[in-house]
Amino acid sequence: MLITTLSTRSAKSFYSETEAAQALGISIDRFRDLVKTHIAQSDDEINNIGSTTYQASDLLVLKLLAKIPVHH
C-alpha cells in the first residue's frame, strides 16, 4: 500500500491557490497552467482559478499529472 503526503507541516482541509502552489513546490503560474490543462472545463472555471480552494486530494492529482515526485 502506497501512502503519500503533500506536507508534514500540517493537515489542512483547504488550500488557496498560493498555498497549493507552495505545497507542490511550483510557481503560481505553473499551478495555474496545470489547473487549466487538467481540471478546468470551461472559461468560467479558468477565470475562477485564483479564487478556488483546493483539497489535499486535488493537490495529489495535480502532483501526479505534473509528474512531481510523490514522497512516501
Phi, psi and omega per residue, in radians:
M1 nan 2.272 -3.127
L2 -1.685 2.145 3.096
I3 -1.937 2.232 -3.111
T4 -2.072 2.671 3.062
T5 -2.335 2.590 3.069
L6 -1.631 -0.597 -3.113
S7 -2.828 2.486 3.094
T8 -1.640 0.011 -3.125
R9 -1.132 -0.973 -3.078
S10 -2.779 2.738 3.092
A11 -1.754 1.692 -3.131
K12 -1.569 2.658 3.072
S13 -1.457 -0.711 -3.107
F14 -2.395 2.596 -3.139
Y15 -2.141 2.430 2.990
S16 -1.320 3.024 3.096
E17 -1.007 -0.797 -3.127
T18 -1.129 -0.803 3.127
E19 -1.105 -0.683 3.139
A20 -1.121 -0.801 3.118
A21 -1.072 -0.744 3.119
Q22 -1.110 -0.737 -3.139
A23 -1.098 -0.566 3.126
L24 -1.495 -0.213 -3.136
G25 1.296 0.554 -3.131
I26 -2.247 2.902 3.111
S27 -1.289 2.809 3.092
I28 -1.096 -0.658 3.116
D29 -1.080 -0.747 3.108
R30 -1.136 -0.706 3.101
F31 -1.057 -0.820 3.123
R32 -1.055 -0.720 3.113
D33 -1.070 -0.735 3.117
L34 -1.089 -0.777 -3.141
V35 -1.126 -0.763 3.129
K36 -1.077 -0.731 -3.068
T37 -1.311 -0.707 -2.956
H38 -1.929 -0.282 -3.028
I39 -2.145 -0.904 -3.054
A40 -1.090 2.343 -3.100
Q41 -2.005 -0.074 3.140
S42 -2.590 2.870 3.093
D43 -1.070 -0.622 3.103
D44 -1.030 -0.801 3.131
E45 -1.142 -0.691 3.113
I46 -1.098 -0.702 -3.126
N47 -1.220 -0.334 -3.101
N48 -1.811 0.186 -3.108
I49 -0.966 -0.757 -3.087
G50 -1.181 -0.401 -3.115
S51 -1.825 0.047 3.134
T52 -1.454 2.546 2.996
T53 -1.806 2.663 -3.050
Y54 -2.165 2.538 3.075
Q55 -1.689 2.878 3.127
A56 -0.988 -0.634 3.133
S57 -1.144 -0.610 3.067
D58 -1.094 -0.743 -3.126
L59 -1.161 -0.659 3.113
L60 -1.104 -0.763 3.117
V61 -1.093 -0.791 3.118
L62 -1.107 -0.662 3.113
K63 -1.072 -0.772 3.131
L64 -1.171 -0.741 3.134
L65 -1.145 -0.599 3.136
A66 -1.432 -0.099 -3.107
K67 1.049 0.652 3.031
I68 -1.458 2.281 -3.106
P69 -0.958 2.343 3.097
V70 -1.709 2.188 -3.135
H71 -1.501 2.376 3.096
H72 -2.407 nan nan
